[in-house]
Structures are given as C-alpha cells and as structure tokens.
Amino acid sequence: MRVAFLNLCHTDPELVARCARRLCSDPDFDMYIHLDAKQDAEPFERAVRNLDRVYFTPDRYKVYWGGYNAIYACYELLRTALGSDRNYDYFVMMQNLDYPIKSNSEIKAFFEEKLNGLSQEALTDLFLKVT
C-alpha cells in the first residue's frame, strides 16, 4: 500500500523536514511539497536535502489565505504525485503545520482496515455527517 502525503507549505522548513523524516521513514510513504511562491525555496530544500522520497512540485503559486491559488497549489501537488512513476493507493492532503499524532504503523493500519474499498461505513467514520 502506497501513500502520498501532499503538503502545502509556507513557513518553518525545519518542521516540514521533521514531518517528512517521520512519515518517509516508512518505505510506502512519500511526501510532495508545494512551497508558496512568496517564500525562498533554499531553506526548505536544504532542510529535506538528505531525505528519501520527498519531492517538490515543479510549479509554485503565490498562495493567500482564502485565495483561489490554494486550489491551484493542491492541484499541482496531486498532478505531481500522479505524474510520478509510483502507483499510490491513497493521497493525504496536509498543510504546513500539520504533524501526525499517530505512528506510521497506526496510519497504515487505518488505511488498511478502515479505507479498504472506501466503504460507506468508512466514509461515515471519517467525515461529519450533515443532516
């Protein structure tokens, strides 16, 4: 089972690297990073330089809070992951300051147990049911 973590980033390169280091310690987990075009890429590239399976999107957008470019950035993350030579089973959207509170094995077990086939029950477990 392969999982691509799609991370929208704009600040704190060391936290981004820490999250990538943690998640990508599992050989089935990869991280894709869209870095806001308003930011200097060098500190982020340096922070993840020695990490395997961490990729930057080729195109970058200036993202503003509540702005439409956030959608373009998300699309760029997905386009980059889908255009890779890897076949992912799941895509997880993240934002810069997100950090997993479960272990990699617990995350993997969740996908294997709860989302296998994306049943209605699994979707109900994941999302607030609006009535």
C-alpha positions as CSV (number, residue, x, y, z in Angstrom):
1,M,0.0,0.0,0.0
2,R,1.5,3.3,-1.1
3,V,0.5,6.7,0.4
4,A,1.4,10.1,-1.0
5,F,1.3,13.0,1.6
6,L,0.6,16.2,-0.2
7,N,1.9,19.1,1.9
8,L,1.0,22.8,1.3
9,C,3.9,24.7,2.8
10,H,4.7,28.4,3.5
11,T,6.8,28.5,6.7
12,D,9.0,26.6,9.2
13,P,11.3,24.4,6.9
14,E,12.6,22.5,10.0
15,L,9.1,21.4,10.9
16,V,8.4,20.4,7.3
17,A,11.6,18.3,7.4
18,R,10.7,16.8,10.7
19,C,7.3,15.7,9.5
20,A,8.8,14.3,6.2
21,R,11.5,12.5,8.1
22,R,8.9,10.9,10.4
23,L,6.5,9.9,7.6
24,C,9.0,8.9,5.0
25,S,10.8,6.5,7.4
26,D,8.1,4.1,6.1
27,P,9.1,2.9,2.6
28,D,5.5,3.1,1.5
29,F,5.1,6.7,2.4
30,D,6.2,9.6,0.2
31,M,5.8,13.4,0.6
32,Y,5.2,16.0,-2.0
33,I,5.7,19.6,-1.1
34,H,4.2,22.7,-2.7
35,L,6.1,25.7,-1.4
36,D,4.3,29.0,-1.6
37,A,6.0,31.1,-4.3
38,K,6.3,34.0,-1.9
39,Q,8.9,32.0,0.1
40,D,12.6,31.4,-0.6
41,A,12.9,27.7,-1.6
42,E,16.5,27.3,-0.4
43,P,15.9,26.8,3.3
44,F,13.2,24.2,2.5
45,E,15.4,22.4,0.0
46,R,18.3,22.4,2.4
47,A,16.1,21.1,5.3
48,V,14.9,18.0,3.3
49,R,18.1,17.5,1.2
50,N,19.1,14.2,2.7
51,L,15.6,12.7,2.9
52,D,14.4,10.0,0.6
53,R,11.1,10.2,-1.2
54,V,10.5,13.9,-0.6
55,Y,9.6,15.8,-3.8
56,F,8.9,19.4,-4.6
57,T,6.3,20.4,-7.2
58,P,7.8,21.9,-10.3
59,D,5.4,24.8,-10.4
60,R,4.7,27.1,-7.5
61,Y,1.9,29.5,-6.8
62,K,1.6,32.5,-4.6
63,V,-1.0,31.4,-2.0
64,Y,-3.0,33.9,0.0
65,W,-5.4,32.9,2.9
66,G,-8.8,32.2,1.4
67,G,-7.5,32.8,-2.1
68,Y,-8.2,30.6,-5.2
69,N,-4.5,29.9,-5.8
70,A,-4.6,27.4,-2.9
71,I,-6.7,25.2,-5.1
72,Y,-4.1,25.5,-7.9
73,A,-1.4,24.5,-5.4
74,C,-3.5,21.5,-4.3
75,Y,-4.0,20.5,-7.9
76,E,-0.2,20.9,-8.5
77,L,0.5,18.5,-5.6
78,L,-1.9,15.9,-7.0
79,R,-0.7,16.4,-10.6
80,T,2.9,15.9,-9.5
81,A,2.2,12.8,-7.4
82,L,0.0,11.2,-10.2
83,G,2.6,12.0,-12.8
84,S,5.3,10.2,-10.9
85,D,6.3,6.6,-11.6
86,R,4.7,5.4,-8.3
87,N,1.3,4.0,-8.0
88,Y,-0.4,5.4,-5.0
89,D,-3.4,3.9,-3.2
90,Y,-4.1,7.0,-1.1
91,F,-3.4,10.7,-1.1
92,V,-3.4,12.7,2.2
93,M,-3.7,16.5,2.0
94,M,-1.7,18.3,4.6
95,Q,-0.9,21.9,5.5
96,N,2.4,23.2,6.6
97,L,2.0,22.9,10.4
98,D,0.2,19.5,10.4
99,Y,2.1,16.8,12.2
100,P,1.0,13.2,12.6
101,I,-0.2,12.2,16.1
102,K,-0.3,8.5,15.3
103,S,2.6,6.3,14.5
104,N,3.3,5.2,10.9
105,S,2.1,1.7,11.6
106,E,-1.2,3.1,13.1
107,I,-1.7,5.3,10.0
108,K,-1.1,2.3,7.7
109,A,-3.5,0.1,9.8
110,F,-6.1,2.8,9.5
111,F,-5.9,2.8,5.7
112,E,-5.8,-1.0,5.5
113,E,-8.7,-1.6,7.9
114,K,-11.0,1.4,7.5
115,L,-10.5,2.6,4.0
116,N,-10.1,-0.7,2.1
117,G,-12.5,-0.1,-0.7
118,L,-13.8,3.2,0.7
119,S,-17.0,1.7,2.1
120,Q,-19.8,4.0,3.2
121,E,-19.1,3.0,6.8
122,A,-15.5,4.1,6.5
123,L,-16.6,7.4,5.0
124,T,-19.1,7.9,7.8
125,D,-16.3,7.2,10.3
126,L,-14.1,9.9,8.7
127,F,-16.5,12.7,7.9
128,L,-19.1,14.6,9.8
129,K,-22.5,13.5,8.6
130,V,-24.5,16.6,7.6
131,T,-28.3,16.2,8.1
